[in-house]
Amino acid sequence: HYYVRIKDGPMVHHQRPAVDVLFKSVAEYAGGNAVGVLLTGMGVDGAEGLLMMKHSGARTIAQDEKSCVVFGMPKEAIKLGATEKVAPLRMIASQLLEMV
């Protein structure tokens, strides 16, 4: 079993809490037992962590540009090669079911 504890740590990418911190912890502790999904958002937060998750064996997916309000975070993850799949928001749940 895994659980999340949010700590009052340093800001990462001008955010606190930051998705990268969460995803990097997931990569380290859950590895291939995890699935990472990166949805609409501004900036680069989450991209490096999602890549680490992918390298640790986790399944990864990002929201596509057309269905995003702001394509920043998913775009950065896609550019890094961190995503196994890219899908519209309405299809992410079914894509997840196919992946696991």
VENPE-V68249 format. One record per backbone hydrogen bond with DSSP energy under -0.5 kcal/mol. NH is the residue of the N-H (numbers start at 0). CO is the residue of the C=O. Records with the same first field share a line. If there is no record, write none. Layout:
NH: CO ; CO
This chain:
6: 4
8: 6
11: 14
14: 11
15: 16
21: 17
22: 18
23: 19
24: 20
25: 21
26: 22
27: 23
28: 24
29: 25
30: 25
31: 55
32: 29
33: 30
35: 58
37: 60
38: 36
40: 69
46: 43
49: 45
50: 46
51: 47
52: 48
53: 49
54: 50
55: 51
56: 53
57: 52
58: 33
60: 35
61: 84
62: 37
63: 86
67: 63 ; 64
72: 40
74: 70
75: 71
76: 72
77: 73
78: 74
79: 75
80: 76 ; 77
81: 76
83: 59
84: 59
86: 61
90: 87
91: 87 ; 88
92: 88
94: 90
95: 91
96: 92
97: 93
98: 94
99: 95
